[in-house]
């Protein structure tokens, strides 16, 4: 889908101090051609999704540098809960699997040539998903799951697993349906972050 066929409703990349719900609704409205009303109720592995999330956070911080001001400046403190893990090959496999996916994101973030998408119109929503209400609701749910957690992490707050409300995949939806939603949700995340 080309940007010429997408809604021209602007989603400014200037920080506008929106609530998470308002920011998500604004970006989703552009992605759906202005038809998004919000969710009915309010084959990536962990390292791959973490790298994609980090990419989205990087782009959000580039679009809204003010978010960086609340980020903690102290170094990351690593604490190994079980020292025996260091002798476990699986431990190192998970470390280097994550590093394989995350290091290129960090390298790209340091590139002076990189610029993130500046508009929801830059996101190419698959034509077969544009009018799929369940799919759009699921993308919105993914954003509702990630945005509050990402904002808290940027601000240096502790991660609290009890506050995560995972989105539920509707019955009968296949892997492609879910992967399209995750891909578009992660592309939309920086634009949502730019509205804070």
FENNORRA-V11295 format. One record per helix or strand of 2 or more residues. SS is the DSSP state (alpha for helix, beta for strand). FROM is the first residue (numbers start at 0). TO is the last residue. If there is no record, write none. Layout:
ss=SS from=FROM to=TO
ss=SS from=FROM to=TO
//
This chain:
ss=alpha from=2 to=4
ss=alpha from=19 to=30
ss=alpha from=45 to=62
ss=alpha from=64 to=69
ss=alpha from=82 to=86
ss=alpha from=88 to=109
ss=alpha from=119 to=121
ss=alpha from=132 to=153
ss=alpha from=160 to=162
ss=alpha from=174 to=192
//
